[in-house]
Structures are given as C-alpha cells and as structure tokens.
Amino acid sequence: MHSSASFLTVYVVVASVATVITVLWGLRAAISRAALTAREQRQGLWVGTALLVGWFFAALLPSWLGLYQGAPTRIPTIEFGLLLPIIAGIVFYWTSPLLRRVTAVAPQSFIVGVQFYRVLGVIFLVLLLDGSMPGVSAAPAGTGDVAVGLLAPAVAWAFTRGLRGSTGLVRAWNLLGLADLVVAVTTGFLSSPSPIQLFAFDNPNTLITAFPVVMIPVFLVPLAVLLHLASLAKLRRNAASSHDLSQILTERKTSPQLG
C-alpha cells in the first residue's frame, strides 16, 4: 500500500509540474509573438509565471493538508478548489487587456495540443482495475480523458494544416472535452464520501478527495476548463474578425466607384 501511495504521489505531482512547465513554455512563445514592448513582455511573463506557479502551490498545500478530504458526515469542500480557479481565471481574462492580447496571439494549435496531458487520466482506469476506485466514476473519467488527450494533437495538426472543417473540429473537440470534465467531476463528486453521496456506497471514491489524486480535480481539471474556454474564445474572435473583413470587402465591391 505504501509503494502504491508513493507511486500515485510521484505520478500526480510530476504530471502537474510537467504541465505547468509546458504551459509556461507556450506562454513565453506567445508573449514573444505579441506586439508588446520589452517591458510588457517581461511583465506578462512574470505575471503569468507567478499566477500559474502560485495557483499550483495554492492547490497543493490544502490538498496535502487534507482540507478537501471527504467524509460521510462532512460537508464537501472540494468544489471550492475546483470552481474558484475557474471563476478567477475568467475574471482575470476579462479585466486584463494584456492577457487578452497574449491569448489572441497564442497559437490555437498549442492551446489545443497542450491538452495531450489529459491522457494522464489513464490513472483512473488503473485505479479501477486495482479496485481502488468505483467504476461509476473511474470508467467515464479515465476513458474520456484518454480519448480527449489522444485527439488533442490530431485536432491541433488539422487546424494548423487548415484542413477543411478544422474549425468545426476544434469546436467539437472543445465541447467534447468540457462534457468529459462535467461527467468526470459529477460522478467523482457524487461517489465520494459526503452527506450528499449518491453512488458507490460499497466502494466509495475516497481517493478523489485525498492527496495526491485530489490535485487532479483542483488543479489539472480547472486548467483544462480554462484552456477549453480560451480555445473557444479564439474561435469566436477569429469568426468575428473574418465576418468584419468579409463585410468590408463586400461594401467596397458594392460602393460606387469615384472618377
């Protein structure tokens, strides 16, 4: 049991750190492409790094202290670790012109492709086979994450190549990824020990609210949600820009020629 717990700790923490490093690498590349002054580039990189690293440790500390640990008589608290980062990320996006400019120049292929890390959800299937997690939660979470993660590079490649229908493919992949997260979070929440538990009373999902696995719903899941929202926002912005450009060209063609 001790070796299993040690493996889980290394697996989840290393995966989280690797994801942070990858996202920061993409952030640095995006900032270097943005039309920003050298001072703004430094500011953007430092602010982005501080926020992401700070968020990681803000998720790690309460997880390690057991503050999200579920119990049959205890009101669940994991929803705060899940929802607050998402709300904060959305608010920061809409109140930070710098973040919106960086997001605008970040390649859609990176925002999509970086979610290859979702294949790490295979750990849920391993825990299911081990009997450590109930099937009602582990099966949809594991299969959904692996599918979304494996599709991420292919969808990113299709978009980069400009293949026909690739924009719709990116949108569909994002919706699939969000739906997977909703199902995984809902089944995980309702199968873990709490006064509102509905499933898996014979094998409660105790791991999902315990360190280190709880880092997945309070860090990696909110990060995935924000990446999906950023991708969809870019699609919407590009569609609006294309519409405006098309309208301008149409007006020029239909306007009377002078002289």
NORQUI-V120581 format. One record per residue. N is the residue number from 1. RES is the residue in three letters. PSI is psi in whole degrees, -180 to 180 (* if undefined). D_FIRST is the distance of its C-alpha to the first C-alpha in Angstrom with 2 decimals. Layout:
N_RES_PSI_D_FIRST, N_RES_PSI_D_FIRST
This chain:
1_MET_-40_0.00, 2_HIS_-44_3.79, 3_SER_-36_5.50, 4_SER_-43_5.03, 5_ALA_-39_6.20, 6_SER_-41_8.61, 7_PHE_-45_9.84, 8_LEU_-42_10.64, 9_THR_-48_12.40, 10_VAL_-44_14.37, 11_TYR_-53_15.21, 12_VAL_-45_16.55, 13_VAL_-45_18.26, 14_VAL_-41_19.82, 15_ALA_-41_20.96, 16_SER_-44_22.51, 17_VAL_-42_24.25, 18_ALA_-38_25.55, 19_THR_-43_26.92, 20_VAL_-46_28.63, 21_ILE_-43_30.22, 22_THR_-44_31.45, 23_VAL_-40_32.98, 24_LEU_-36_34.64, 25_TRP_-44_36.07, 26_GLY_-37_37.55, 27_LEU_-43_38.87, 28_ARG_-42_40.61, 29_ALA_-41_42.18, 30_ALA_-42_43.37, 31_ILE_-37_44.88, 32_SER_-24_46.72, 33_ARG_-20_48.30, 34_ALA_153_49.35, 35_ALA_72_52.91, 36_LEU_154_51.95, 37_THR_166_53.48, 38_ALA_-37_51.69, 39_ARG_-42_51.06, 40_GLU_-37_49.61, 41_GLN_-45_47.36, 42_ARG_-43_45.97, 43_GLN_-46_45.63, 44_GLY_-43_43.86, 45_LEU_-44_41.37, 46_TRP_-42_40.63, 47_VAL_-46_40.41, 48_GLY_-43_38.16, 49_THR_-46_35.84, 50_ALA_-41_35.79, 51_LEU_-46_35.08, 52_LEU_-46_32.24, 53_VAL_-42_30.53, 54_GLY_-41_31.26, 55_TRP_-41_29.81, 56_PHE_-49_26.57, 57_PHE_-30_26.17, 58_ALA_-28_27.48, 59_ALA_-37_24.64, 60_LEU_-45_21.99, 61_LEU_-55_22.99, 62_PRO_-29_22.93, 63_SER_-45_19.70, 64_TRP_-34_18.04, 65_LEU_-6_19.87, 66_GLY_21_18.60, 67_LEU_-19_22.16, 68_TYR_1_21.39, 69_GLN_126_18.71, 70_GLY_155_19.99, 71_ALA_149_20.79, 72_PRO_-28_23.10, 73_THR_8_25.86, 74_ARG_131_25.54, 75_ILE_128_27.75, 76_PRO_145_25.73, 77_THR_-7_26.26, 78_ILE_-27_24.50, 79_GLU_-28_27.88, 80_PHE_-43_29.36, 81_GLY_-26_26.94, 82_LEU_-48_27.73, 83_LEU_-36_31.48, 84_LEU_-43_32.79, 85_PRO_-35_32.16, 86_ILE_-47_33.84, 87_ILE_-44_36.80, 88_ALA_-40_37.11, 89_GLY_-42_37.08, 90_ILE_-45_39.80, 91_VAL_-44_41.91, 92_PHE_-37_41.65, 93_TYR_-46_42.70, 94_TRP_-18_45.79, 95_THR_-3_46.80, 96_SER_102_46.35, 97_PRO_-35_49.05, 98_LEU_-44_47.39, 99_LEU_-39_44.12, 100_ARG_-37_46.17, 101_ARG_-41_48.14, 102_VAL_-43_45.08, 103_THR_-36_43.54, 104_ALA_-33_46.90, 105_VAL_-8_46.93, 106_ALA_131_43.26, 107_PRO_133_43.22, 108_GLN_-35_42.14, 109_SER_-34_40.55, 110_PHE_-45_38.17, 111_ILE_-37_37.30, 112_VAL_-51_36.46, 113_GLY_-31_34.99, 114_VAL_-20_32.54, 115_GLN_12_30.61, 116_PHE_-24_29.41, 117_TYR_-15_26.26, 118_ARG_-19_25.64, 119_VAL_-17_24.36, 120_LEU_-15_21.09, 121_GLY_-7_20.71, 122_VAL_-21_19.59, 123_ILE_-30_16.01, 124_PHE_-38_16.82, 125_LEU_-37_17.75, 126_VAL_-44_14.61, 127_LEU_-31_12.61, 128_LEU_-47_15.42, 129_LEU_-30_15.16, 130_ASP_-12_11.45, 131_GLY_9_12.62, 132_SER_-13_10.87, 133_MET_146_14.43, 134_PRO_147_17.78, 135_GLY_-31_20.34, 136_VAL_-26_23.04, 137_SER_-49_21.52, 138_ALA_-38_19.36, 139_ALA_-54_22.12, 140_PRO_-36_25.01, 141_ALA_-46_23.16, 142_GLY_-50_21.74, 143_THR_-40_24.96, 144_GLY_-46_27.19, 145_ASP_-43_25.64, 146_VAL_-43_25.65, 147_ALA_-47_29.24, 148_VAL_-41_30.48, 149_GLY_-41_28.93, 150_LEU_-33_30.44, 151_LEU_-25_33.76, 152_ALA_-52_34.00, 153_PRO_-36_35.39, 154_ALA_-42_37.72, 155_VAL_-42_39.11, 156_ALA_-42_39.55, 157_TRP_-44_41.39, 158_ALA_-40_43.64, 159_PHE_-42_44.59, 160_THR_-38_45.29, 161_ARG_-9_47.53, 162_GLY_33_49.32, 163_LEU_151_48.96, 164_ARG_129_50.78, 165_GLY_7_48.77, 166_SER_-31_46.06, 167_THR_-45_46.55, 168_GLY_-33_45.92, 169_LEU_-43_42.91, 170_VAL_-44_41.40, 171_ARG_-45_42.17, 172_ALA_-40_40.65, 173_TRP_-42_37.46, 174_ASN_-44_37.16, 175_LEU_-38_37.69, 176_LEU_-44_35.12, 177_GLY_-41_32.57, 178_LEU_-41_33.38, 179_ALA_-40_33.27, 180_ASP_-43_29.80, 181_LEU_-40_28.61, 182_VAL_-46_30.39, 183_VAL_-45_28.81, 184_ALA_-45_25.26, 185_VAL_-43_25.73, 186_THR_-48_27.51, 187_THR_-36_25.09, 188_GLY_-42_22.09, 189_PHE_-45_24.10, 190_LEU_-8_25.32, 191_SER_-3_22.05, 192_SER_154_20.16, 193_PRO_123_20.67, 194_SER_168_24.16, 195_PRO_-17_27.60, 196_ILE_18_28.57, 197_GLN_134_25.66, 198_LEU_-22_27.34, 199_PHE_167_24.79, 200_ALA_47_21.57, 201_PHE_-26_21.86, 202_ASP_-22_19.99, 203_ASN_73_16.95, 204_PRO_149_17.52, 205_ASN_71_16.59, 206_THR_-28_14.72, 207_LEU_-32_13.08, 208_ILE_-21_16.63, 209_THR_4_17.74, 210_ALA_150_14.77, 211_PHE_137_14.42, 212_PRO_-10_14.16, 213_VAL_-29_14.97, 214_VAL_-18_17.91, 215_MET_-24_19.60, 216_ILE_-53_20.49, 217_PRO_-24_22.71, 218_VAL_-6_24.10, 219_PHE_-60_24.88, 220_LEU_-35_24.77, 221_VAL_-50_26.24, 222_PRO_-37_29.15, 223_LEU_-43_29.85, 224_ALA_-42_30.13, 225_VAL_-46_32.44, 226_LEU_-36_34.65, 227_LEU_-41_34.92, 228_HIS_-44_35.98, 229_LEU_-38_38.53, 230_ALA_-41_39.84, 231_SER_-45_40.34, 232_LEU_-37_42.18, 233_ALA_-39_44.26, 234_LYS_-40_45.35, 235_LEU_-44_46.36, 236_ARG_-42_48.40, 237_ARG_-42_50.01, 238_ASN_-38_50.93, 239_ALA_-40_52.38, 240_ALA_-41_54.45, 241_SER_-42_55.69, 242_SER_-38_56.66, 243_HIS_-43_58.51, 244_ASP_-42_60.38, 245_LEU_-43_61.36, 246_SER_-39_62.53, 247_GLN_-41_64.56, 248_ILE_-45_66.22, 249_LEU_-38_67.16, 250_THR_-41_68.55, 251_GLU_-37_70.63, 252_ARG_-38_72.04, 253_LYS_-35_73.05, 254_THR_-14_74.74, 255_SER_144_76.43, 256_PRO_137_80.13, 257_GLN_131_80.86, 258_LEU_148_83.16, 259_GLY_*_86.14
